[in-house]
Amino acid sequence: MIRVEMLATGDEVLHGQIVDTNAAWLAEVLFQHGLPMTSRQTVGDDINELVTVLTERSKIADVLIVNGGLGPTSDDLSAQAAAMAAGVELVMHEAWLAKMEAFFAGRGRKMADSNRKQAEIPRGAEMLDNPVGTACGFALKLNRCWIFFTPGVPSEYKVMVEQQILPRLKARFPVSDPPVCLRLTTFGRGESDLASEIEPLPLPEGVVMGYRASMPIIELKLNGPASKLPEMEQFWQQVREIAGESTIFEGTEGLPAQLSRRLKEAGYQLAISEQFTAGLLHWQLASAEAPLAAGSVLPASEETLAELVARSQSLAQTSQSELALAVGSIQDEHLNIALHTPGGSWGQKVKFNVNRHGLKARQDVVAMMTLNMLRRWMDGLEISGGHGWIDVVETLRG
């Protein structure tokens, strides 16, 4: 099996000052193309450390994709490190230099001398085109490894991977069918609770069951070779039955995207009023292009569950929408949520431990609970389901 690795560079990545979304994207893309990533690591802007890591990984990996360090500034060291590891000098790629100069001239600007550095690649390396930026990539062979160097800007990096790197890998290496990953996301049950029922089930040979807890959801994943798909689907049906009503979606669509799609299919408009969630609901649904009729963020105020339910009804009427969601404020560790639908109105008062999680985590939980109310109504289920660590202390039908 081909061993594909990734090396992310930069102090800002190493020290957590930015989130390395490039690594997650690459892992998913490689997985889908039957080239699953074997490992990945991060190194800072230290030339000696870069050379050491490149040399070490080149003796182990078949393919190494290096991300970042191709910019015009002094802390962009990838090309220099590659040349040092390979024992060659940097040379100017005249064709790329001309392209950069034309790029700036076309925008009425003179190219800074520092940008010339972006056209320097190790002698003998193969230049990789970058149609959307000024940093070309390059590839070279070091020991047993084919190393690809890519820019850190996500838009440039993704184009280079898709247009330059993947075609080369598929032409050189035998690529098997992509592994299968079945995903199911739950809300309201703990990881250990689900695992206690799933773990005793006999897994098909070569198949791995995984769990990912990310407040406030638990994602269940079944990974295995494509040849095992029939057995995996039989096993997965048992997982579905165990997850039951706590399942909020399968695959990677996400609950806001699922609700947006279903609202459009049903021809519904949705109005939202928020206090505790401070616009989080509106942002999540608007990002998924949900059909929203109105949205407001109100200051915290004392309000009974009956009053919030009545307000959701009024919100639907004034916005001329079929559906309305309303989130109240925290009052003595209690919070009210209401949903108005063409079939009636519902409210639930919940209580959770305010000392256990920070504000953002609690807002995420409440937003998920509110969206889940709508999802359960659309699925024909009882509006209030179990929430595990959260107590539903009162429900109301308006």
Number of C-alpha atoms within 10 A of each C-alpha: 11 14 15 22 22 23 21 22 25 21 16 14 17 17 12 9 9 11 12 17 9 17 18 10 13 19 19 13 18 16 17 15 15 17 25 20 20 14 13 15 13 19 18 18 19 16 17 12 13 23 19 14 16 23 19 13 20 21 12 15 20 20 22 24 20 24 24 24 26 27 22 18 12 10 15 20 22 27 24 22 24 27 20 20 20 20 11 14 15 19 15 15 18 12 9 21 20 12 13 21 17 15 16 14 12 10 8 9 11 12 14 10 8 11 17 20 22 23 26 24 27 25 16 16 20 14 20 20 19 19 12 12 14 24 29 26 29 23 22 20 16 18 16 13 20 17 26 25 27 29 24 21 15 16 12 20 22 19 15 23 19 13 14 18 20 15 11 12 14 13 9 8 12 11 14 12 13 16 18 20 19 17 17 20 22 22 24 23 18 16 16 11 11 17 16 10 13 17 11 8 11 8 16 16 11 9 17 14 17 12 17 12 13 9 13 20 21 21 19 24 20 20 18 21 18 14 11 16 19 11 14 23 13 11 17 21 11 14 20 15 10 15 22 11 17 20 21 21 17 17 12 12 11 13 20 23 18 18 22 21 17 15 18 13 9 9 10 18 20 24 25 24 24 23 18 23 24 19 18 18 26 23 13 16 21 16 12 17 15 22 19 20 19 18 21 13 18 16 10 14 12 11 16 14 21 18 15 23 28 19 20 27 26 14 25 24 14 11 18 15 21 19 27 31 30 28 27 26 21 18 14 8 12 17 22 28 25 31 30 28 20 12 9 11 20 26 28 23 19 20 18 16 12 13 8 9 12 9 13 11 14 19 19 17 20 22 24 20 21 23 19 23 24 21 20 17 16 15 11 9 13 10 21 20 16 13 17 12 12 14 14 19 11 13 18 14 14 14
